[in-house]
Amino acid sequence: MNVPGELRYSKEHEWVRVDGAIATIGITDFAQDSLGDIVFVQAPDVGAAVVAGAAIAEIESTKSVSDIYAPISGIVHAVNDKLESEPELVNSDPYGDGWIMQIELSDPAEVDALLDADAYRALTEG
């Protein structure tokens, strides 16, 4: 299982990469593997306000439909439009081209409350 050390992680299996005031978010390699083949991603609307812990998007696989939860609070800055026609990018490149949304942080301190790579590995292995 791929768990990049530079990212932060939620207990609900989202990853966060912070660049200034913008956080890029997707689902982890563990999550995409558990879901199976991704066939549809419904991202939130750009400009929507999101609150950490709230369901903000849906992801559909050949096995099930699952919610994606906001790991941090803020305003949706961008969504990955490629996923409309290529949802399988979440499977093939979850930490790269398979990103789901970007959120402008309202409280950067929330990032510090997320899991680091070692803590996330412990969560998924234990």
SVG drawing of the C-alpha trace seen along z (x, -y; Angstrom):
<svg xmlns="http://www.w3.org/2000/svg" viewBox="-24 -31 32 36">
<polyline fill="none" stroke="black" stroke-width="0.4" points="0.0,0.0 1.3,-3.4 1.3,-6.0 3.3,-9.1 5.1,-10.6 4.5,-14.2 0.7,-14.0 -1.7,-14.1 -4.6,-11.6 -8.1,-11.4 -9.4,-8.4 -12.1,-8.2 -9.2,-7.5 -8.9,-10.9 -5.4,-12.4 -4.5,-16.1 -1.6,-18.0 -1.3,-21.6 0.3,-24.3 -0.1,-27.7 -3.8,-28.2 -5.0,-25.5 -5.4,-21.9 -5.6,-19.2 -7.7,-16.2 -8.3,-12.7 -8.9,-9.2 -6.0,-7.0 -4.6,-4.0 -6.1,-1.9 -9.5,-3.4 -9.4,-3.0 -8.2,0.6 -11.0,1.4 -13.7,-0.2 -12.6,1.6 -13.1,0.2 -14.3,-3.5 -17.0,-4.3 -18.3,-7.7 -17.1,-10.6 -19.5,-13.4 -17.4,-16.3 -18.9,-19.3 -19.6,-22.6 -16.8,-25.1 -17.5,-27.9 -19.3,-25.5 -18.4,-25.9 -17.4,-22.7 -17.0,-21.7 -14.4,-19.2 -16.1,-15.8 -19.1,-16.5 -19.9,-14.4 -19.1,-16.5 -18.9,-14.2 -19.7,-10.7 -17.7,-8.0 -19.2,-5.0 -17.5,-1.8 -18.6,1.5 -19.0,2.6 -20.7,-0.3 -21.4,-4.0 -19.4,-5.8 -19.3,-9.3 -16.2,-11.4 -15.7,-13.5 -14.1,-16.9 -10.9,-16.4 -10.6,-20.2 -13.0,-23.2 -13.0,-25.9 -14.3,-26.8 -14.1,-24.5 -11.5,-26.1 -11.4,-23.6 -12.6,-20.1 -10.9,-17.6 -12.9,-17.8 -11.0,-14.9 -12.8,-12.6 -16.1,-13.2 -14.8,-11.2 -12.0,-9.3 -13.1,-8.3 -10.7,-5.4 -7.8,-7.9 -8.7,-7.5 -7.7,-3.9 -4.6,-4.3 -3.1,-7.4 -4.9,-8.3 -2.2,-10.7 -1.7,-12.4 -4.1,-12.7 -6.9,-11.1 -7.2,-14.0 -10.8,-15.0 -11.0,-18.6 -9.0,-21.6 -10.2,-23.5 -9.1,-27.0 -8.4,-26.5 -10.4,-28.4 -8.4,-27.1 -4.9,-25.9 -4.5,-24.4 -7.0,-21.7 -4.3,-20.1 -2.2,-19.5 -5.0,-17.4 -4.9,-14.9 -2.8,-11.7 0.8,-11.6 1.8,-8.7 3.0,-6.5 -0.3,-7.0 -2.3,-6.3 -0.3,-3.1 -1.0,-2.0 -4.7,-2.7 -5.0,-0.6 -2.7,2.2 -4.3,2.5"/>
</svg>
